[in-house]
C-alpha cells in the first residue's frame, strides 16, 4: 500500500510541469548629455511671444553650456578686434530683462536682452574697477581685467512698462554668473549687476586678461526683442 501511494504522488507531480522564469534585464539610462553653442540664460526665460515674462526666475543660474574650442590659429575674425572702448548713442525705455552667456570656438559671448525693438546704445570699456552707478562704490569681479558694460536702457522693474515694483532684473551687486560657473572658460570670469542710474544699466564683467572684444546690437524681429551682444576673444 505504501509503495502505491508514493507512485501516485510521483505521477501527479509529473502532470504539472514547472513554469519558466523569464530573466528581466536591468534598466539603464542611455541618454547622453549634448553640448551646445547657444548661450544659456540667467533671469527671465527667453520670450516665446512678443511679450516676454515680466518675472525674473528665482532659480540659480544654470551651468553655462560649452563647446570644444577649435585651434585659435583659425580665428581670423578675432584678429581684427581690439581693446578700445566701443560706444553707440541711442537710449531706450524698454526693459533690460535677461543675461546669457555662451562659448564659441574663438570667443566667449555675453548677450543682454532688452524687451523691445528700439535700438539700444551702449558704452563698453576696460576700467581698473567697475563702480556702482550713482554711488561710485567699487564692484570688483574675478579676473585680471574688468569690462564696464553700460546699457542705455533701464532694468526690468525700474522701466516705465508698468511692471510691478520688486520684480527686478537683479539687485545691485548680484552675480548673474559667478566665478565658479565660469572657472573653465577661456575669457569670461564673472558677471555682476552694477546698478541703474539716469536711464542706463551697468554690469561688471570679469575677464581673464585685457582681451580684444566687439559689441553689436541685433533685432530679433520675430519676438521684437533687442540683443546686445558682447564677444570677448580667447587670445590677444
FENHUDA-V904386 format. One record per residue. SS is DSSP state (~ for helix, > for strand, _ for the rest). OMEGA is omega in whole degrees, -180 to 180 (none if undefined). D_CENTER is the distance of its C-alpha to the mean C-alpha in Angstrom with 1 decimal. Layout:
BEGIN
SS & OMEGA & D_CENTER
SS & OMEGA & D_CENTER
END
This chain:
BEGIN
_ & 179 & 87.4
~ & 180 & 84.6
~ & -180 & 84.1
~ & 180 & 83.9
~ & 180 & 81.1
~ & -180 & 78.9
~ & -179 & 79.4
~ & 179 & 78.3
~ & 179 & 75.1
~ & 180 & 74.1
~ & 180 & 74.6
~ & 180 & 72.5
~ & -179 & 69.6
~ & -178 & 69.7
_ & 178 & 69.6
_ & -177 & 66.0
_ & 179 & 63.7
_ & 177 & 60.7
_ & -179 & 57.3
_ & 179 & 54.7
_ & 180 & 51.4
_ & 180 & 48.4
_ & -180 & 45.8
_ & -179 & 42.3
_ & 178 & 39.6
_ & 178 & 36.7
_ & 179 & 33.5
_ & 177 & 30.5
_ & -175 & 26.8
_ & -179 & 26.4
_ & 180 & 22.9
_ & 178 & 20.9
_ & -180 & 17.2
_ & 179 & 16.1
_ & 179 & 13.5
_ & 179 & 11.7
_ & -180 & 10.9
_ & 179 & 8.7
_ & 174 & 5.2
> & -169 & 3.0
> & 171 & 3.4
> & 180 & 5.2
> & -178 & 8.8
_ & 179 & 10.9
_ & 178 & 10.4
_ & -174 & 10.8
_ & 176 & 14.6
_ & 176 & 17.1
_ & -180 & 19.9
_ & 179 & 20.8
_ & 179 & 20.1
_ & 178 & 16.6
_ & -179 & 16.8
_ & -176 & 17.9
_ & 176 & 16.8
_ & 180 & 13.4
_ & 177 & 12.5
_ & 180 & 14.4
_ & 177 & 12.6
_ & 179 & 10.8
_ & 174 & 7.1
_ & 178 & 6.8
_ & -177 & 7.5
_ & 180 & 5.3
_ & -178 & 7.6
_ & 172 & 10.5
_ & 178 & 13.8
_ & -178 & 17.1
_ & 178 & 17.7
_ & 178 & 21.1
_ & -178 & 24.0
~ & 178 & 23.3
~ & 180 & 26.8
~ & -176 & 25.7
_ & -176 & 23.2
_ & -178 & 25.7
_ & -175 & 23.3
~ & -179 & 21.9
~ & 178 & 25.5
~ & -180 & 26.2
_ & 177 & 23.5
> & -177 & 24.6
_ & -178 & 23.6
_ & 179 & 25.4
_ & 176 & 24.1
> & -177 & 22.7
> & 171 & 23.7
> & -167 & 24.2
_ & -166 & 26.4
_ & 173 & 25.5
_ & 178 & 24.6
_ & 174 & 23.1
_ & 177 & 23.7
_ & -170 & 20.8
_ & 166 & 18.0
> & -172 & 14.7
> & -174 & 12.7
> & 174 & 8.9
> & -179 & 6.4
> & 175 & 3.4
> & 178 & 4.1
> & 179 & 6.5
> & 175 & 10.0
_ & -173 & 13.1
_ & -173 & 16.7
_ & -176 & 17.7
> & 170 & 14.9
> & -173 & 11.3
> & 170 & 9.5
> & 179 & 8.0
> & 177 & 8.3
> & -175 & 9.9
> & 179 & 11.4
> & -171 & 15.0
_ & 177 & 17.1
_ & -177 & 20.0
_ & -178 & 21.5
_ & 178 & 23.1
_ & -176 & 22.3
_ & 177 & 20.4
_ & -174 & 21.7
> & 170 & 20.2
> & -176 & 21.4
> & -179 & 19.5
> & 174 & 21.5
> & 178 & 22.0
> & 176 & 23.8
_ & 175 & 25.3
_ & 177 & 23.3
_ & 179 & 21.2
> & -180 & 23.2
_ & 178 & 22.6
_ & 177 & 23.7
_ & -176 & 27.2
_ & -177 & 28.1
_ & -180 & 27.4
_ & 179 & 26.4
> & 178 & 24.6
_ & -175 & 21.0
_ & 175 & 20.5
_ & 179 & 17.4
_ & 180 & 17.4
_ & -180 & 18.6
_ & 178 & 21.8
> & -180 & 20.7
> & 173 & 18.9
> & 172 & 17.7
> & -177 & 18.6
> & 178 & 16.6
> & 180 & 18.7
> & -178 & 17.8
_ & 179 & 21.0
_ & 178 & 19.9
_ & 176 & 20.0
> & 177 & 17.2
_ & -180 & 17.3
_ & 178 & 20.4
_ & 178 & 22.2
_ & -178 & 22.6
_ & -177 & 25.8
_ & 177 & 24.5
_ & 177 & 26.2
_ & -179 & 23.3
_ & 177 & 24.7
_ & 179 & 24.8
_ & 178 & 22.5
_ & -173 & 19.5
_ & 171 & 17.5
_ & 177 & 14.0
_ & 172 & 14.4
_ & 180 & 17.6
_ & -179 & 18.7
_ & -180 & 17.8
_ & 171 & 14.8
> & 171 & 12.0
> & 171 & 8.6
> & -175 & 7.8
_ & 177 & 11.1
_ & 178 & 13.4
_ & -180 & 13.6
_ & -175 & 10.0
_ & -174 & 10.5
_ & -176 & 14.2
_ & -178 & 14.6
_ & -175 & 12.9
_ & -174 & 15.5
_ & -177 & 14.7
> & 178 & 11.9
> & 179 & 13.1
> & 176 & 11.5
> & 179 & 10.5
> & 176 & 12.9
> & -175 & 14.3
> & 172 & 17.9
> & -176 & 19.4
> & -179 & 21.1
> & 175 & 24.6
_ & 171 & 26.9
_ & -180 & 24.5
> & 180 & 21.6
> & -178 & 18.4
> & 176 & 17.6
> & 174 & 14.7
> & -177 & 15.5
> & 177 & 13.6
> & -178 & 15.0
> & -178 & 16.1
_ & 175 & 18.2
_ & -178 & 21.1
_ & -174 & 22.0
_ & 177 & 20.7
_ & 180 & 21.1
> & 174 & 18.5
> & -179 & 18.6
> & 177 & 17.5
> & 176 & 17.9
> & -175 & 17.8
> & 180 & 17.6
> & 168 & 18.8
> & -173 & 17.6
_ & -180 & 21.2
_ & -178 & 20.9
_ & -178 & 18.8
_ & 179 & 20.1
> & 179 & 16.8
> & 179 & 16.4
> & 171 & 13.5
> & -170 & 13.8
> & 178 & 12.6
> & -180 & 13.1
> & -178 & 13.8
> & -174 & 15.1
> & 178 & 17.7
_ & -177 & 18.1
_ & 179 & 21.8
_ & none & 24.1
END
